[in-house]
Amino acid sequence: MSALVIYVRLHDGRYHGMGDWPPAPARLFQALIAGSGLAGPITNTEREVLRWLERQGPPIIGAPRGRRADRGVLFYMPNNNSDRIGGDPLRMGKIRTATKVFHPYFFDPSIPFLYAWSVAPADVEKCAVVCSLAERLYQFGRGIDMAWAWGEMLDDGDLEDWLARYPGQVFRPAAGGKGITLLTPAAGSLDSLERRHKAFATRFQYILEGRSVRITFRKPPPPRFQKVVYNSPPSLLLYELRVPTADGSFAPWPLERAYVLVVRLRDGAVERLKRAMPHHSMDIERALVGRKPDGSNDCPPENRVRIFPLPSIGHVHADRQIRRVLVEVPAICPLRRDDIRWAFSGLNLLDQETGEILATLIPADEEAMLRHYGIGERASQVWRTVIPAALPESVRRRRIDPARTREEAKDGTERRKELERAANAVCQALRHAGVRAKPVAIRVQREPFEANGARVEAFASGSRFSSHRLWHVEIKFEEAVEGPLAIGDGRFCGLGLMAPVPV
């Protein structure tokens, strides 16, 4: 798949549109139509392309961080009574009695707004027409919000990299839930706007009744748009590992085998769902494994289900064994939340040699322990890994042969460069994990930050990651961050789990 991206810049760092932030896709759609109509009627080619665009579904939105003014700005404008001044524009001040109060949004004008649609490569000609329409855009929001725009085509991978580096906020459409509700184009939007424009020109009718004239007003029909929820928060499903006996006590899992636990739970849920919904095998693989059945990668990370193994923490004597598992279902997941809940509920962990049930996944009744992982109202600026993060192969540590420790020992310069490369990779890992907060300090090491933790080498067994790619990480952010938080290449396999540090 490819992506059609439209960028919009406002001349001033102010936006006077009422009722929506970020500016809704419906506003962009209307601005494209207004720009294309400056030179006369819209051509048939442009009309067909706009009808194609309105059927593409809601786009991803990027917007600079806006701050709405606390105090409104009063604007004076002429009322509809130019007959009193004989239509003389020089005397317009005589009838400038109508007023409106605006509460504009202020933002950094150097950061463009962006709107991105996923499109098929075969639609490249239609995308080119949309880009040409974007170049005619002249305002965005109210008539005083002068703007210009341009467009381009990107590969999906390039788009995600661009969004990861984007300095503003990213808003993604969701299938439902709670979030920001914005108007987006839908089938019939263009036709409804044309009907509204035609009716607007004849909204006043003058009827002669004897010697008097009666003026009637007919309200133009409203435009046709659909409401779409953006940035709906993910659903969190908490489970406990319990022994399948009458007492139902906890069945703790070793901290160092977190990767094995998550992979086995994931594969068990995939198998369950495929048996129940064989016609949805592709969506099941995409949502839980992150790839199609043929092995190709086809699911954006933000659409995937995440499984967090939660070690027992919060006290100096906590043993850090895993007794709970958190499943995060994004609002834009291709699978229903209830299907995911069913797939994990009652899932058994079996001994692969004897077939004995080691533990059963049971929905948890008590969620108070989630605060130890920054979930709820416990945001924090300082975070540390409970389970080490897997960083890219390019920053792995140089392996030293145990039989030649003296000959191959690293000097101070080499060790410093290893730490610097790892710290830079952490910044990239934060972007890939969708963390927008800016890190101000990063610390990486092989040893755990707490005495009852474990060195990174212990987590490599049974995983696809070499111990030389694993790091314990401490990050201090410029602003407080909420959990759950996991970073690194293994964040979908139980690695890279972080917890806030009380300050």
Secondary structure, 3 states (H helix, E strand, C coil): CEEEEEEEEECCCEECCCCCCCCCHHHHHHHHHHHHCCCCCCCHHHHHHHHHHHCCCCCEEEECCCEECCCCEEEEECCCCHHHHCCCHHHHHHHCCEEEEECCEECCCCCCEEEEEEECHHHHHHHHHHHHHHCCCCECCCCCCEEEEEEEEEEHHHHHHHHHHCCCEEECEECCCCCEEEEECCCCHHHHHHHHHHHHCCCEEEEEECCEEEEEECCCCCCCCEEEEECCCCEEEEEEEECCCCCCCECCECHHHHHHHHHHHHHHHHHHHHHHCHHHHHHHHHHHHCECCCCCECCCHHHCCEEEEEECCCCCCCCCCEEEEEEEECCCCCCCHHHHHHHHCCCEEECCCCCCEEEEEEECCCCHHHHHHCCCCCCEEEEEECCCEECCHHHCCCCCCHHHCCCCCCCHHHHHHHHHHHHHHHHHHHHHCCCCCCEEEEEEECCCCCCCCCCHHHHCCCCCCCHHHEEEEEEEEEEEECCCEECCCCCCCCCCEEEECCC
